[in-house]
Amino acid sequence: MFDQIWPLAGTPFMGHPVMVWCLFLILVAMLLAFDLKVLNRHDHAIGFKESLRTTALYVAIALAFGGFVWWYMGHEAAILYVTAYLVEESLSLDNVFVMSAIFAAFAIPAKYQHRVLFWGIVGVVVMRGVMIAVGAAMIERFDWILYVFGAFLVFTGVRMAISHSGPPAHPEDSRLVRLVRRVIPISKEFHGHDFITQVTTAKGLRRVATPLLPALLVIETADLVFALDSIPAVLSITPDTFIVFTSNIFAILGLRALYSVLAVMVGRFQYLHYGLSAVLVFIGCKIFWEQAIGHVPPLVSLGVTVCLLGSAIGLSLVRAKVEAVGQK
C-alpha cells in the first residue's frame, strides 16, 4: 500500500529498503526533537538523577530497536546489533575524557553543555553515515581490506594498553580554533545558548562566535578521530551497514545522555582502557580466525565482549573501593 504512495519505498539502498532507512532517521529526529523541546526546553545543568533517567530511556529504546532488528532480520542479526551497540558504547567512553577537557578549556557552563552535545549529535549522524558507507563499500569491493582492519585493530588495542593517552592539551589553542578565528571573531562572553550572535562595537553591529561554536567544532573533530577506531571495529563485527549505523547512533545518543554522570565517574574505571584494548585485539584476531578457519558465532563475540568489559569495570570498582578504605 505504501509503495503506491511512495514508489521508492522498497528501493534497495545499501542492502535495505529506503523505507527502513527513512523510518530510522525519522525516529532519531523525533528523539532529538523530544530531547530539545521537552526534556531540555530550558537550559539547565543536568543532574545525576535526570541523567540516569534519560539514559535509561535511551537504552530502553535501543534495546526495543534490537527487537525490531530481530523481527526484521532474524535473531543472529539482533545479536550482532547488540554486540555492535555494546562495543561502540564502550569505545566511546574515552570521548567523555575529551569532552570534559574541551568544556573545561572553553569554560562552558554546565547549563549550556547539553546544547553543544545536542548539535554534536546532528553532525555525528551525517559524519558516521558517510564513513560507514565508505567503509562498507571498501569491504565489499576489496576483500583484503578486512585484513587491514584486523591488523589496525590489534595494533590500536596494543597501543591503548601500553600507553593510554589522555585528553588533548589546550584544545582552545588548536589549529581548528585558530582557523575559525580567521573566519569569524570569537567572543569571550556567552550570549545564552547562541553559537553566533551580534555585538555592538564602535563600528556598529558585528557578528561574532560565542565560545560554544569552537567547542562544538573541536568536539566534532574529536569524534571524527575516535570514529577511525570504532567504525572499523564495528564493521569487523558485521558488514551490514544498517546494523552498524543504527547501533552507532543509539550508542552515541545513550553516551550523550549519560555524559554528566560519566564525567564524574569515569575516572574510577582505572582498568577500563585495558578492557577496551582487549576487545579491540579480540575483534582484530576474530577477523583473521574467520578468514583462515571459520565463522565465529555472534553469541560468542557478544559473550567475550561482555566478559572483557565487565571484568575491567569490576576490577576498577574493586580497586577504587580498596583505595577508599585505605584512605580512611
C-alpha distance (Angstrom), angle and dihedral (degrees) to the residues before:
residue distance angle dihedral
M1 . . .
F2 3.81 . .
D3 3.80 89.2 .
Q4 3.81 88.3 65.9
I5 3.82 91.1 55.2
W6 3.79 95.2 42.1
P7 3.83 113.3 19.8
L8 3.82 92.3 -168.1
A9 3.83 93.3 59.2
G10 3.79 94.0 98.7
T11 3.80 96.7 38.1
P12 3.83 109.8 123.4
F13 3.80 116.4 -115.2
M14 3.81 118.0 -179.8
G15 3.78 90.1 -20.4
H16 3.82 98.8 -45.9
P17 3.82 136.2 77.0
V18 3.79 116.2 -88.0
M19 3.80 88.1 -123.2
V20 3.82 92.1 63.8
W21 3.79 92.4 51.4
C22 3.80 91.7 47.5
L23 3.81 92.6 49.9
F24 3.79 90.8 52.8
L25 3.81 93.4 48.4
I26 3.80 89.7 48.1
L27 3.82 89.0 52.0
V28 3.82 91.1 51.2
A29 3.81 91.3 47.3
M30 3.81 90.5 50.6
L31 3.81 91.4 49.5
L32 3.80 92.1 50.1
A33 3.81 92.0 46.6
F34 3.81 90.8 49.0
D35 3.80 90.0 48.5
L36 3.81 93.8 49.1
K37 3.80 101.1 37.2
V38 3.81 101.0 34.7
L39 3.80 113.9 18.8
N40 3.81 95.0 36.6
R41 3.78 106.2 19.3
H42 3.81 87.3 131.7
D43 3.81 117.9 52.5
H44 3.80 106.8 -116.4
A45 3.77 141.2 144.0
I46 3.81 107.7 -90.5
G47 3.79 110.9 -126.8
F48 3.80 130.5 -144.5
K49 3.82 96.9 -98.5
E50 3.80 94.3 43.5
S51 3.79 90.4 50.1
L52 3.81 91.7 51.4
R53 3.81 92.5 48.3
T54 3.79 92.3 50.2
T55 3.80 91.0 46.3
A56 3.80 91.4 50.6
L57 3.80 88.3 52.4
Y58 3.81 93.5 51.7
V59 3.82 93.2 44.7
A60 3.80 90.1 50.4
I61 3.81 90.6 50.4
A62 3.82 91.3 47.2
L63 3.82 91.5 51.2
A64 3.81 90.9 45.3
F65 3.79 87.8 53.5
G66 3.79 86.8 51.9
G67 3.80 86.0 59.3
F68 3.79 88.5 54.2
V69 3.81 89.9 50.9
W70 3.85 88.1 52.0
W71 3.82 90.6 52.2
Y72 3.79 94.0 42.5
M73 3.83 102.1 39.6
G74 3.80 107.8 11.6
H75 3.81 138.4 -101.0
E76 3.82 95.7 -68.1
A77 3.80 91.0 55.6
A78 3.81 89.6 48.4
I79 3.82 90.6 54.3
L80 3.80 90.2 49.1
Y81 3.81 89.1 50.0
V82 3.82 92.5 52.5
T83 3.82 91.1 45.9
A84 3.81 92.0 49.5
Y85 3.82 90.4 46.3
L86 3.80 92.1 51.3
V87 3.81 93.9 46.1
E88 3.81 93.2 48.1
E89 3.81 92.6 45.9
S90 3.80 90.9 50.2
L91 3.79 96.2 45.6
S92 3.80 89.7 48.3
L93 3.80 92.0 59.6
D94 3.79 89.2 86.3
N95 3.80 86.5 63.6
V96 3.80 87.6 70.7
F97 3.81 91.2 65.9
V98 3.78 90.7 49.6
M99 3.81 95.7 45.0
S100 3.81 91.1 49.0
A101 3.81 90.7 51.4
I102 3.81 91.8 47.3
F103 3.80 93.8 49.5
A104 3.81 90.4 47.1
A105 3.81 92.9 48.2
F106 3.80 92.7 51.9
A107 3.83 92.2 38.0
I108 3.81 91.4 -126.8
P109 3.83 109.7 -177.5
A110 3.81 114.6 -121.7
K111 3.80 91.8 -116.9
Y112 3.83 91.5 61.3
Q113 3.81 98.2 41.9
H114 3.79 93.3 84.6
R115 3.80 90.4 56.0
V116 3.81 90.8 55.2
L117 3.80 92.0 47.3
F118 3.81 91.1 47.9
W119 3.79 94.4 56.7
G120 3.77 88.9 40.4
I121 3.81 87.8 62.9
V122 3.80 91.0 54.7
G123 3.80 90.0 55.9
V124 3.81 91.5 44.5
V125 3.82 92.2 55.6
V126 3.80 90.8 57.4
M127 3.80 96.4 38.5
R128 3.81 95.9 47.0
G129 3.80 91.2 45.6
V130 3.79 92.2 56.2
M131 3.81 94.0 44.7
I132 3.81 93.5 47.4
A133 3.81 91.8 48.7
V134 3.81 91.3 50.4
G135 3.81 92.6 45.7
A136 3.81 93.6 48.6
A137 3.81 91.3 47.5
M138 3.80 90.4 52.1
I139 3.81 91.4 50.8
E140 3.81 91.6 49.1
R141 3.79 93.7 48.6
F142 3.81 100.6 35.9
D143 3.83 115.5 37.7
W144 3.79 91.7 -172.8
I145 3.82 90.9 64.3
L146 3.82 87.5 80.1
Y147 3.80 89.1 65.7
V148 3.80 88.9 51.7
F149 3.81 90.0 51.1
G150 3.80 90.7 47.9
A151 3.80 94.2 50.1
F152 3.80 90.8 44.3
L153 3.82 92.3 52.2
V154 3.80 93.0 48.0
F155 3.80 90.6 48.5
T156 3.81 91.6 47.0
G157 3.80 92.0 48.2
V158 3.81 93.3 50.6
R159 3.80 91.3 45.7
M160 3.81 90.6 50.3
A161 3.81 91.4 51.7
I162 3.81 94.7 47.3
S163 3.79 99.8 43.0
H164 3.78 116.5 16.0
S165 3.80 103.7 -160.5
G166 3.77 119.7 -143.5
P167 3.76 130.5 -142.7
P168 3.81 118.6 -57.6
A169 3.77 116.2 -84.7
H170 3.81 117.4 -116.0
P171 3.83 99.7 -10.0
E172 3.81 88.3 178.7
D173 3.83 88.0 69.6
S174 3.80 96.2 47.2
R175 3.79 123.2 128.9
L176 3.78 90.1 -108.5
V177 3.80 92.6 57.7
R178 3.80 91.2 46.5
L179 3.82 88.4 51.7
V180 3.81 91.0 51.1
R181 3.80 90.0 51.4
R182 3.81 89.0 57.5
V183 3.80 90.4 56.1
I184 3.80 100.3 39.0
P185 3.82 132.9 3.1
I186 3.81 115.3 -108.1
S187 3.77 117.4 -135.7
K188 3.79 121.2 -143.9
E189 3.78 90.4 -143.8
F190 3.80 129.6 78.1
H191 3.78 123.2 -126.4
G192 3.78 101.8 -163.0
H193 3.79 111.8 -78.6
D194 3.83 93.4 -33.3
F195 3.79 118.0 130.1
I196 3.82 93.4 -163.4
T197 3.79 125.7 24.6
Q198 3.79 142.7 159.9
V199 3.79 123.7 -107.4
T200 3.78 130.6 -170.6
T201 3.80 115.8 -113.5
A202 3.78 135.3 168.9
K203 3.81 87.5 -89.8
G204 3.79 93.9 49.7
L205 3.80 131.0 -102.1
R206 3.76 115.6 -2.4
R207 3.81 128.8 -171.8
V208 3.81 113.4 -128.4
A209 3.79 137.5 169.1
T210 3.78 120.2 -118.4
P211 3.84 119.9 -137.2
L212 3.82 88.0 -96.1
L213 3.82 92.3 73.6
P214 3.83 99.1 56.5
A215 3.82 89.3 41.3
L216 3.81 89.4 54.9
L217 3.80 92.7 47.6
V218 3.81 92.8 49.1
I219 3.82 91.0 48.9
E220 3.81 90.6 50.4
T221 3.80 90.0 50.2
A222 3.81 91.0 49.2
D223 3.81 90.6 51.3
L224 3.80 89.5 51.7
V225 3.81 89.4 55.2
F226 3.81 92.8 47.6
A227 3.81 90.6 48.0
L228 3.81 89.1 62.3
D229 3.82 86.5 69.7
S230 3.79 102.7 33.2
I231 3.81 100.8 45.1
P232 3.85 95.3 54.3
A233 3.81 87.3 47.0
V234 3.81 93.6 53.6
L235 3.82 93.4 40.3
S236 3.79 86.3 54.1
I237 3.81 89.2 57.3
T238 3.81 92.2 51.5
P239 3.81 133.1 -10.7
D240 3.82 90.4 -147.7
T241 3.81 103.6 119.7
F242 3.80 93.8 -157.0
I243 3.82 93.1 56.9
V244 3.80 92.1 42.7
F245 3.80 95.2 48.3
T246 3.80 97.8 43.2
S247 3.81 93.9 45.9
N248 3.82 89.8 48.2
I249 3.79 94.1 52.2
F250 3.81 95.7 44.2
A251 3.81 90.9 48.2
I252 3.80 92.0 51.7
L253 3.81 91.9 46.3
G254 3.80 89.8 52.9
L255 3.79 93.2 46.2
R256 3.80 92.1 50.7
A257 3.80 90.4 51.1
L258 3.81 90.8 50.2
Y259 3.80 94.7 44.4
S260 3.81 97.7 104.2
V261 3.82 90.5 53.9
L262 3.79 97.3 41.6
A263 3.80 92.2 47.6
V264 3.80 86.8 66.3
M265 3.81 100.5 33.8
V266 3.80 104.0 36.9
G267 3.80 91.6 82.1
R268 3.80 88.6 65.7
F269 3.79 92.3 63.4
Q270 3.78 95.6 81.3
Y271 3.81 94.7 160.8
L272 3.79 97.1 41.5
H273 3.79 94.8 100.6
Y274 3.82 88.9 56.5
G275 3.80 89.0 54.5
L276 3.80 91.1 47.9
S277 3.80 91.7 48.1
A278 3.82 90.0 50.2
V279 3.81 90.1 51.7
L280 3.81 91.3 51.9
V281 3.81 92.1 48.2
F282 3.82 90.6 47.4
I283 3.82 92.9 51.0
G284 3.81 91.1 46.2
C285 3.81 92.3 49.8
K286 3.82 90.3 45.8
I287 3.80 89.2 61.0
F288 3.81 91.8 56.7
W289 3.83 91.0 43.2
E290 3.81 92.7 53.2
Q291 3.80 93.2 46.7
A292 3.81 94.1 47.3
I293 3.83 104.9 31.1
G294 3.79 114.8 9.8
H295 3.79 151.5 -74.4
V296 3.80 119.6 -39.3
P297 3.85 111.1 -143.1
P298 3.83 112.7 -114.7
L299 3.81 90.4 -127.3
V300 3.81 89.6 59.8
S301 3.81 91.3 51.8
L302 3.79 90.7 48.8
G303 3.81 92.5 47.8
V304 3.82 94.1 49.1
T305 3.81 91.7 46.8
V306 3.81 92.5 50.4
C307 3.82 92.4 46.7
L308 3.81 94.2 49.2
L309 3.79 95.2 47.2
G310 3.80 93.9 39.4
S311 3.81 91.7 51.5
A312 3.81 92.0 49.3
I313 3.81 92.7 49.4
G314 3.81 92.5 43.4
L315 3.81 93.2 51.2
S316 3.82 90.0 46.6
L317 3.80 92.1 53.4
V318 3.81 91.6 46.7
R319 3.80 91.5 51.5
A320 3.81 91.7 47.0
K321 3.81 89.9 51.7
V322 3.82 92.4 48.0
E323 3.81 91.2 49.2
A324 3.81 90.8 48.1
V325 3.82 91.1 51.9
G326 3.82 90.6 47.3
Q327 3.81 91.9 54.4
K328 3.81 93.1 55.4
